[in-house]
Amino acid sequence: MIQPEPEKQKKSIAEQLPKIGRASRVALIVGVFLIVFVSLIFVGNQQAPRQAELRKNIVTLQRGLSAGAQADSQAKLEAQIRQAEAETEAARAVFPAADQVPEFLDRLLKLAQANEVSVTRTSVAMSQRAIAIGGKQVKYDVFTFQLSLKGQVPKFQNFLLALDDKLPTSQISAVNITVAAKETEEDTASVTIEVLCYGGK
């Protein structure tokens, strides 16, 4: 019978290396350490300028982003200002100026005529009022028209309802309607209308 050969024991890496003396080992370790250390220093020295360049790029990008954000916010602000100016101009177009009182009275008379109401007497008074806007007092002109009317009560109502649509800056401050005692007579009314005007100081 053939007997199996005994298994060889595996040698460790240290046993596989050639035998060298203690001084040689120390020199080898110091050499390897120096090579690694010098390589790290070399790589570290190359990283400093690269980091400085990257920091400079970051600062440049941040400045660009903040400038872009400022430009965007400035553009939005300018758009809001233009919109506010357009709305102000639109509001000025709706509000009559103080010198347009005769035209406004003419519009009132035509509106009364369109609603089959007779205007028997008119009077106009001007006053100024103020409103606080943002801590500032803004004054505006108010023209008060007093009209004496003749007709029928439903026609008066139609006239008053039409004021809201046709004359948006007017408001009715007083209405007094007297129903006629006889059927052959016409009803009478007195109406006080305040018109807000643009152009107060």
Salt bridges, closest charged atoms under 4 A:
GLU53 OE2 - ARG50 NH1 3.64
GLU89 OE2 - ARG92 NH1 3.02
ASP106 OD2 - LYS110 NZ 3.42
GLU116 OE1 - LYS155 NZ 2.92
GLU194 OE2 - ARG129 NH2 2.71
